[in-house]
Amino acid sequence: MQNTLIVILGPTGVGKTELSIELAEHFTTEIISCDSRQFYREMVIGTSAPSEEQLRRVKHHFVRFIPVTEYYSASIYERDVLKLLPELFSRYPVVIMTGGSGLYADAVCRGIDDIPDVDPAAREKYWNLYKEEGIESLRIALRMLDPDYYRVVDLKNHRRIIRALEICETTGRPYSSFLKKEKPRRDFRIVKIGLERPRSELYRRINDRVDRMISEGLVEEAHTLLKYRHLNALQTLGYKELFEYFDGKIPLETAVDLIKRNSRRYAKRQITWWARDKEIKWFNPSQKDHIIMYLESETGLKNQEEG
């Protein structure tokens, strides 16, 4: 039986964490997180990272494992996960990967050689650089980050230069590297599960979760991270809105409302991202028995157990 990576995807607030734990318990395996916001050990409440009790139930990888000051990218994540998987497959026929970061999930499943969607913060950074300092600053940055592409790009075309720079920033790799390689092959099977709920129910869950975060101490957590606000790790919802509150620009109530609104918008973008992936089989999280039956059928584990 071929080793299988079960990938559980879905928008923020849909219920990935608990279901993934229940599935990992059922299949007796471990979980790899592909939620890039949960990588950072200081960002616990605002990222809805698994609780200590959940971490005791099932071993998780790539959760709270680096400080916010450490640079990490989708290409580094791809390398690290592909290094870990053989070790896990030596002990388990299936491994579960779950999270809401489409770019990171795609890096493992497809390789990051397909030119990815970029981090909006990276795009904004280089457009601001162009507006403030002009095209020459873009050229200098490109020459440093990707000298190969610098030699062939039209240096008068600021849009092409910005495109290359935002890819470099998002992935941690030269843009030119995406133009050379074929799609890599994986030596394991991939089965994708998508979790979905009616839009009104999902939005209610998101709003309730934000209220719960506030009651659990999100404001205090964000305040401890205020000195790191310039880092990419903190350019994320749940924190940037509270930084505006700390600056005295908006009241706390407005900041909370913005977190809810931006979380709903983020969920919508996640849904749009995965809509293009026809390999995903979609379920409501309440259909756990159906999901287990489907996964047993896809992985062959049920037949193996019965045999």
C-alpha positions in Angstrom: 0.0 0.0 0.0 1.4 3.4 -1.0 2.0 5.9 1.8 -0.7 8.6 1.8 -0.8 12.2 2.9 -4.4 13.2 3.8 -4.8 16.9 3.4 -7.6 18.6 5.2 -8.4 22.1 4.0 -11.0 24.7 4.5 -11.5 28.3 5.4 -10.8 29.9 8.8 -13.3 28.9 11.5 -14.8 26.0 9.6 -13.6 23.4 12.2 -10.4 21.9 10.7 -8.4 21.5 14.0 -10.8 19.4 16.0 -11.8 17.2 13.0 -8.2 16.6 12.1 -7.4 15.5 15.6 -10.3 13.1 15.6 -9.2 11.7 12.3 -5.6 11.4 13.5 -6.9 9.5 16.5 -8.9 7.2 14.3 -6.0 6.4 11.9 -3.4 6.5 14.7 -1.1 9.0 13.1 0.3 12.5 13.5 -0.6 16.0 12.1 1.5 18.4 10.1 0.2 22.0 10.3 0.1 24.0 7.1 -1.3 27.1 8.8 1.6 29.6 8.4 0.2 31.9 11.2 0.4 29.0 13.7 4.2 28.5 13.1 5.1 31.3 15.5 5.3 30.5 19.1 4.3 33.9 20.4 1.1 34.0 18.3 -1.2 31.6 20.1 -4.6 33.2 20.7 -4.8 35.3 17.6 -4.1 32.3 15.3 -6.3 29.8 17.1 -3.4 27.5 17.5 -4.2 24.0 18.9 -4.6 24.0 22.7 -2.2 22.2 25.1 -4.9 19.6 25.5 -5.2 19.1 21.8 -1.5 18.9 21.4 -1.4 16.1 24.0 -4.1 14.1 22.2 -2.2 14.1 18.9 1.4 15.1 18.1 1.5 18.1 15.8 4.4 19.3 13.7 5.1 22.9 12.6 3.0 24.4 15.4 4.6 27.2 17.5 8.1 26.0 16.5 9.8 29.3 15.5 10.0 32.8 16.9 8.3 35.7 15.1 11.7 37.1 14.4 12.7 34.1 12.2 12.2 34.3 8.5 10.2 31.4 7.0 8.8 30.9 3.6 6.7 28.4 1.6 9.8 27.0 -0.1 11.5 26.4 3.2 8.3 24.8 4.5 8.2 22.5 1.4 11.8 21.4 2.1 11.2 20.8 5.8 8.0 18.8 5.3 9.4 16.6 2.6 12.3 15.9 4.9 10.0 15.0 7.7 7.5 12.8 5.8 9.8 9.8 5.2 10.3 9.5 9.0 6.6 9.7 9.6 5.7 7.2 6.8 8.2 4.7 8.3 5.8 4.5 11.3 2.4 5.3 9.8 0.8 4.4 6.5 -1.0 7.7 6.5 -0.1 11.2 7.7 -2.5 14.1 8.1 -1.7 17.7 7.0 -4.2 20.4 7.8 -4.4 24.2 7.7 -5.7 27.2 5.9 -2.6 28.5 4.1 -3.2 27.5 0.5 0.3 28.5 -0.7 1.9 26.2 1.9 -0.4 23.3 1.2 0.3 23.6 -2.5 4.0 23.8 -1.9 3.9 20.3 -0.4 1.3 18.8 -2.8 2.4 20.3 -6.1 5.8 21.9 -5.5 6.3 25.6 -5.4 7.6 25.7 -9.0 4.1 26.8 -10.1 4.3 30.5 -9.7 2.2 31.2 -6.6 -0.1 33.9 -5.6 1.8 36.5 -3.7 1.6 37.9 -0.2 -0.4 41.1 -0.4 2.0 42.7 2.1 4.9 42.0 -0.3 3.0 43.5 -3.2 2.2 46.6 -1.2 5.8 46.9 -0.1 7.2 47.1 -3.6 4.5 49.3 -5.0 5.2 51.7 -2.1 8.9 51.6 -2.9 8.2 52.4 -6.5 5.9 55.3 -5.6 8.4 56.8 -3.1 11.8 56.1 -4.7 11.1 55.3 -8.3 12.1 52.5 -10.6 15.9 52.6 -9.8 15.3 51.3 -6.3 13.3 48.4 -7.8 16.2 47.6 -10.1 18.7 47.6 -7.2 16.5 45.3 -5.2 16.0 42.9 -8.1 19.7 42.8 -8.9 20.3 41.7 -5.3 17.5 39.2 -5.0 17.5 37.7 -8.5 20.5 38.6 -10.7 19.6 36.0 -13.3 16.2 37.6 -14.0 17.7 41.1 -13.7 19.9 40.3 -16.8 16.9 39.4 -19.0 14.0 41.5 -17.8 12.9 44.8 -19.4 14.4 47.2 -16.8 12.0 49.9 -18.0 9.0 47.9 -17.1 8.2 48.5 -13.4 5.3 46.1 -13.4 7.5 43.1 -14.4 10.1 44.1 -11.9 7.6 44.4 -9.1 6.1 41.0 -10.1 9.5 39.4 -9.7 10.2 41.1 -6.4 6.9 40.2 -4.8 7.5 36.5 -5.8 11.0 36.6 -4.3 9.6 38.2 -1.1 6.7 35.7 -0.8 8.6 32.5 -1.4 12.2 33.3 -0.3 13.4 32.1 -3.7 14.5 33.9 -6.9 11.7 34.5 -9.4 13.9 33.0 -12.1 13.9 29.7 -10.4 10.2 29.3 -11.1 10.8 29.6 -14.9 13.2 26.7 -15.1 11.9 23.6 -13.4 9.3 21.0 -14.2 6.6 20.0 -11.7 8.2 17.6 -9.2 6.9 14.2 -8.5 6.0 13.0 -5.0 6.7 9.4 -3.8 3.5 9.4 -1.8 -0.2 9.5 -2.6 -2.2 12.6 -1.8 -5.9 12.6 -0.8 -7.5 16.0 -0.3 -10.6 16.7 1.9 -12.2 20.1 1.9 -14.5 21.3 4.8 -17.3 23.6 4.1 -20.4 25.1 5.9 -23.2 27.3 4.8 -21.9 30.8 4.5 -24.1 32.3 7.2 -23.0 29.5 9.6 -19.4 30.0 8.8 -19.6 33.8 9.4 -21.3 33.2 12.7 -18.6 30.8 13.8 -16.0 33.4 12.8 -17.6 36.1 14.7 -18.0 33.9 17.8 -14.4 32.8 17.6 -13.2 36.4 17.5 -15.3 37.2 20.6 -13.7 34.1 22.3 -10.2 35.3 21.4 -10.8 38.6 23.0 -12.1 37.0 26.2 -9.1 34.7 26.2 -6.6 37.6 26.1 -5.9 38.5 22.5 -5.6 42.2 23.3 -2.9 41.4 25.9 -1.1 39.0 23.5 -1.1 41.6 20.7 0.3 44.2 23.1 3.3 42.0 23.9 4.0 41.8 20.2 3.7 45.5 19.5 7.5 45.9 19.2 7.5 43.3 16.4 4.8 44.9 14.3 7.2 45.7 11.5 7.9 42.0 10.9 6.0 40.0 8.2 4.7 37.6 10.8 2.7 40.3 12.4 1.3 41.7 9.2 -1.8 39.6 9.7 -5.4 39.9 10.8 -6.1 39.9 14.5 -3.0 41.8 15.2 -2.7 44.6 12.8 -6.2 45.8 13.7 -5.2 45.9 17.4 -2.0 47.8 16.6 -4.3 50.5 15.2 -6.1 50.5 18.5 -2.9 50.8 20.5 -1.9 53.8 18.2 -5.1 55.5 19.3 -6.5 55.6 15.8 -9.6 53.5 16.5 -11.5 52.4 19.6 -11.3 48.8 20.7 -14.8 48.0 19.7 -14.0 49.1 16.1 -10.8 47.0 16.1 -12.8 43.9 17.1 -15.4 44.6 14.4 -12.6 44.9 11.9 -11.1 41.6 12.9 -14.4 40.0 12.4 -14.9 41.6 9.0 -11.4 40.9 7.8 -11.6 37.3 9.0 -14.8 36.8 7.0 -13.1 38.3 3.9 -10.1 36.1 4.5 -12.4 33.0 4.6 -13.9 34.1 1.3 -10.5 34.4 -0.3 -9.5 30.9 1.0 -12.7 29.4 -0.5 -11.9 31.1 -3.9 -8.3 29.7 -3.8 -9.5 26.1 -3.3 -12.3 26.3 -5.8 -9.8 25.9 -8.6 -8.6 22.6 -7.2 -10.7 19.8 -8.6 -8.8 17.1 -6.5 -10.6 18.2 -3.3 -13.6 16.2 -2.1 -15.9 18.5 0.0 -17.7 17.6 3.2 -19.5 19.3 6.0 -17.4 18.7 9.2 -20.5 17.1 10.8 -20.2 14.3 8.3 -17.3 12.7 10.2 -18.5 9.1 9.6 -18.8 9.7 5.8 -15.3 11.3 5.8 -13.8 8.3 7.6 -15.5 5.9 5.1 -14.2 7.9 2.2 -10.7 8.0 3.5 -10.7 4.3 4.4 -11.8 3.6 0.9 -9.2 5.9 -0.7 -6.3 4.7 1.4 -7.1 1.0 1.6 -6.8 1.0 5.4 -10.2 -0.5 6.0 -9.5 -3.5 3.7 -6.1 -3.9 5.3 -7.6 -4.0 8.8 -10.3 -6.5 7.8 -7.8 -8.7 6.0 
